[in-house]
Amino acid sequence: MNLKKLDTIKTPENWKKELLNQQINVSSEESNGRFIKIRKMKWAAVSLAIVVVCATGITVGASTSDSFREFLQGIFGIKKVQEVKLETTTNSEKTEECKTPEGEIKLSDNMEVVGRNETFILEYSKDDSENVKNVYSIKNNKLLSEQVNKFQGKYNNEAFSFDYVIRNKEICGFNYKGAVSEIFPIMKGRTIYAALYQEEKGKVVNEAIAEIDLDTNEIVKISNDKMICNFVMSPNGKTLLCNFRSKGYWAIFDLNSKTEKKFNKNLINGYATVDEISFVDDYHILTLGKPFTKEKTEYYSKYLINLKNGKVEKEFFSTQTDINFNHTYSFDKKVMTIENIIEGTKFKIKTNEKTIEPIGASEKYAMFNTGSNGIMYLINLEKKEWLKINIPVKSWENMNFYLMEKENKMLITFDKKAYIVDISDLGNMK
């Protein structure tokens, strides 16, 4: 699993030099590709402004002729592009909030896509960039306004609280106050996992992993109080990787057995960052291995590590450039080769480009920019499908792309409009 996901694909600078030209050329082919104590705050803010109407099922933005939507439909297909719709909750506070003289509200431009599966869209307060104001998710080509809940409790007599939303057994915690540093995304029934801490004179002196029952409000500490570290949860929520960076080592905490096991520093570099470790499953990870030299250039191998026995199961010696931690690519003589290093599979994409480089990636999808008048490649890494897109543009400062791989969707925003694009079948997008 790619632990460092790029939520937003920013418009390449060379696209921003030219007014919108409606010519479209679409091509698709098939393959023959701590010790600094931190709170989990918002990730990079993105430019996103959406006008919404406060009623169920109302389309975002104007309902009249939409040249940009037609432009997208020409690229991805008429049935694949939907202008975002808003479904409001019945929450009385939200109903009151939506009552404006014009019957409209304008969301702030401080929004981002978050969550293990890019599930949630957070809107931050304009007055407080760390305070989440509203939470949305995409469902059936609508922007669903999520019901926000609050939890309050105590850890070692220190009060804490957090807000949260739940969707598809995934929880997103935010607006942390007091002795809570992190809410982990995977739930088991109505039980969630949290990291709780205690400070003295501004220094963290205790931190523990705890189970919280959202129905009974019961808080049960399941580790010792010395878990002062950074955490990464495995894909199905069975284990936590724990980075004791001040001491230079990693450990694994098994949430079922509630036991901790320390790893040798030669196995996992104690100063490796979370984007240098990728879960393959709950008990296997990819991480940087040892340096090696090829053609006078130094590279690092990658270890496939079994977390149960603490051994390297396989070592990979790739000299290609990473797309995400599991996939690499090379570009030679106008041919891009993409490799899954775990499976050892490759596929090639023939291009007419002189250069090509990734500008955004999730676990399943990647977007490449060629630097040639807005020509891009959107690639499904699992299905080895791609779409070549020619976007001749002159002004794209307000356009952003968001890869939401769990839904096989891409959220595209342009100026004050937003669109959901179905990218599940790139090989047949016409």
N, C-alpha and C positions, 0 to 999 in steps of 0.2 A: 504494500500500500504506500502510495506516495504521501509522505507526511508533510511536505511543504507544497501546498497547492496554490497555484496562481489564480486568485479569484477573478481578476480582471485582466483582460488582454488589452493593453493600451494601444492606441492608434500610433503606428510608426511615424516618426517625425517627418519622413519624406512624403507622407500622404497629406501633410497639413499645408503644403505650399501652393496647392492649386484650388471655382465654385462647382457645385455638384453637377456632374455630367451623367445623364441617365443611360448611357450606353452600357450594355451588359454583355459579357462573354463568359459563359459557364461551360466548364468541361469536367466530366467525371470519368474515371477509369477504374478498372478492376485489376487486382494484382495477379501477375504471373510470377503491406506494411504496418548554578545560581550560586559560583556561589553568590550570586546576587538574587535575593528573594524578589520575585516578580508576581504580580497578579496577571491573570489571563485577560488582557485588555483587547480592545478591538484591533483588527489588522489594518492594513493600509486603507485609508478612506478613498472613495472613488467618486467621480463626478457623475451624479445621477439625479435628475430632477423629473418627477412624474406628476402630472395633474390627474387627480382622481375625483370621481363623483361619489358622494356618500349614499350609495344604494346598491343592493345586491345585483351583480351581473351587469353593471354599467361599464362600457368600454372606456379605457383610459384615453384621454385626448379627444381630438375632434373625430366625429363620425362621418364627416364629409370625405371627399376625395383625398387620398393619402398617397402622394407620389413616392414617398420613401417606403411605405409598405409594398407598393407595387414593384419597386426596385428590388426589395428583398424576395418577393414572390417570384420575380424573374430569375433570381439566383437559385433559390431553394425549392421552388414549386409553390403553386397557389395554396394547396392544402396543408403545406408545412409551416406556414407563417400565420401567426395569430397576434393581433394587437392585444396587449395585456388587459384583462378584465379584473375588477376588484370585487371580492365577496366580503362584505363586512360581517362582523360577528353581531350577536344580539346584546353584547355588553352595553349597559346603559351609559357608561362613561364615554365609550367610543361614539355612541349615538349623539351624545351632547357635543362631543368634540367636532363632529361633522356638521353641526348646524352653523353655517355661515350665511351671510346675506346672499351670496351668489350660489349657495348650494354646493360649493366646491372647497376642497382643501388642497394645498400644494405641499407635497412632501419636501423635506429639506434635501440639499444636495450632498448630505453626509450619510451615505448608505454603503453597505457591503454585503456580499454573499458569504455565509459562514456555515460551519457544520461539517461533520465527517463526510457527508455525501452532498455538500453544497446545498443543504436542505433549506436553510433559513436566510431571509434577507432582513438585515437589521437597519433601522433608521435611527440615527442619533439626534439628540437635541442640538439645536443650533447654538444654544447658550452653554452647553456642557458636552464636549466631544467624547466623553466617556460614558455618558448616560444614554441608554437605549430608550427611545420614545415609543416605537412601534416595531412589531415583528410580522413579517409576511412569509408565505411560502407559495410555491407554484403547485397547483393541482388542476388537472383537466383544462389547461390553458387559461387558468384564471389566477390572479394574484389574491391569495387567501389571507385575510387579516387574522392572525393567530391570537387566541386568548392567552393573556399573560397572567401567570400565577406568582405568588410570593411565598417563600419559606423563611421562617425565623427560628433560631436556635442558639445554643451555647456550646462552646468548647473550652474546657478548663475554666469555666466561669466567665469566659469572654463571649460577648454577644456577637452574633453575625446574622446576616440575611442575604438573600439573593432572589432575583426574579428568574422565571424560567418558562419555557414553552416546550411542549412535547408533540412529536409527530413521528409515526411509524417506529415506535420503540427507541427513538433518539431524543435526547433531552439537550436543550441549549440553555445554559445558565449565563446570566449577565447581571449588570448592576450590583456587583458584589460590594458588601459593606461589612466591616468588622473582620472577624477571624476566619474568613473563607478565602482561599487562594485559587481554587479550581473546582469546577463541576465537570466530571468526566461524561462523555457523550452517551455511552451505552447503558441501558436500563435492564434490570432483571425483574420483571413484573412491575411492581411499584417501588422497587428499591433502587436507589441510585448511589453512586460513589462520589466522595468529595475529598479534597485535601483541606484540612483545617489547621490553623497555626496560632501561635501565641508569641507576642512581642514583649520585649523589655527594653526600654530606652531606645526604641527605634530599631532594635535588632531582633531577628527571629530566633527564638530559643527553643521552641518546640513546634513540631509539625507531625500530623498523623493522617493516615487514610481512614476514612469513616464510611460506614453504610448509613444511609438515611431512608427511613420508610416514609414516603410522602403521605400515606394514609393515616398513620398513627403518630407521625412526627418524632418517632424514636430515632435517636442517634447512637450508633454503636461503633466505638473505635476498634478497628481490626488490625492495626499495626502498632508498633511502639511510637514514642513521641519524637524520634530522631530522624524522621523521614524529611529532612530539610534538603529538598532536591527538586529537579524538574522531572515531570512525568510524561510518558507517552503510553496511551492505552492501545492494546492490540485490537484487531478488526472486530472480533466478536465479544470483546469485553471480558476475556478470561484472565489476562495478565496485564501488569503495568511494568514498563521499563522505567527504571529510576536512575537518574544521573546525579550522583553525588559529586558535583563538579569541583567543589572545594577540596575534596579528598582524591579526585582523579580516578574515579571508577564508576562503573554501571552495575546495577543489580536488577533482578527480576522479582516482582511481588506477585505471587499467584493468588488471585482473588477467591478461588474456591478453597484452597487449603490454608489460605491466610499465612503463607510462609514467604520469607525473603531469602534469595540466594545471590551472593556476590560473584561477579565475573572477574576473571583475571584481566589485568590491564593490557596484556598482549592479545587478548581475544577481542575486546571492544575498547577502543581508545577512550580513555576516561574524559577526554576533552572534545570528543566528537559531538557535533551539534545534532539537533533532531532531524535536520534535512540531510544528514549523512547516515541516517539509519532508516530503513524501510521495512515494515512488517510484510512478510509473505503470507503468513497465517499466524495464529495465536502463539505458536511456539517456534517459528522460524523468522529470522531477519536477514536482510542484506545490509552490510556495512562496509566501510572502507577497510582494506586489508593492508598489505605492505607495498612499499614503493618498488617499481621495476623500471628498467630503461629499455627503450626500443628506438633505434635510429637516433640516438643521442638526445632523446626526449624522455623525461621522467613522468611516469604515470603511477596510479595506485590501483592495485587489484581490488576485487570485491570478495568478501567472505559471505558464504551462505552458512549461517550459524544455527545450530539446533539449541534452543534455549533450555531444553529439558536436561541435556547432558553436558551443555557448555562446550561443544566441540564444533570445529569447522567441518561441515559436510562437503563443501566444494569451494574451490577458489576460481574466480574468473579473471582473465587477463585481457581486458578490452582496451583498445586504444582509441575508440570512438568517443564522440561527445555525448554527454547525457541529455536526454529529453526529460525524462523523470528518472528516478533511481533504478527502475527495472528496464528501461528502454534507452538505447543509444542510437546515434545516427552518424553517418558519414556522407560526404558529398564530393563526388569526383566525376569529371567529364559529363556534367549535367545530369548525373544519376544520383538520387538520394537512396541510401540503403539504411533501413531501420531494422534493428535487432532487439529481440527480447532475450536478455542474457540468461534468464532463468531457464527458459524453454529451449534456447539455442536456435530459435527460428528467425528467419530474415525475410524481408520483402523489399522490392525495389520500386521506385517511382521515377520514371523517365521525365525529365523536364527540359525546357529550353532556356533555363535560367543560368546566369553566371554565378550567382551567390544565393544562398538560402540559409535561414537561421530560425530557430524556434523563438516565438514571442510569448508563448503561454502554453501550459500543459496541465492536465489532470492525470489521473491514473489511466484513463481510457482514451482521452482525446488529446490532440496536440494541434497547435496552430503555428504555421510557418510563414514568415515574411520573406519575399525575394528582393525587395528594394527596387522592383521594376514596376512603377506606375500602379501600385496597389494590387499586384498579383499576389494572392495568398494560397496556401494549401491547408485545408482542414482535414485532419486524418483521424480515423478510428483505428487506434493501435491494436485493439483486440481482433476486429473483423478484417483488418488489412484493407480497408476501403478509404478512399480519399476523394475530395472534391477540390478541383482547381477553380479559384474564383478570381475574376478580373474586376476590380472595383476602381474605375477611374474617378478620382475624387479631387476636389479642390479645397474643401474645408471640412475636416472631420474632428475638430477639437472636442465636440460634445458627444462623440460616439464611443461606446465601450462594449466589449463582449464579455459574457460570463459563462463559463463552461459548467454545466450542472449534470454530471455524468450519470448519477443515479436515475434521473428522469430521462436521460438521453435527449436533453434539451440544451439550447443555448439562449440565454437572455441577452437581447441586444437593446441598448438604449441609444437614442439619438435625440439631442436637444431635449424636448419635454415629452417625448413619446417612448414607449417601451414595447418590445415585441418578443414573443416566445417562438423559437424555431425548433422544429423536430429534426434532430440530426441522427436519428437511429439508423437510417439507411442511406448512407452517402453515395453508395454505388448506383443508386437509382434516382438521384435527385435531378429532376429536369422540370 
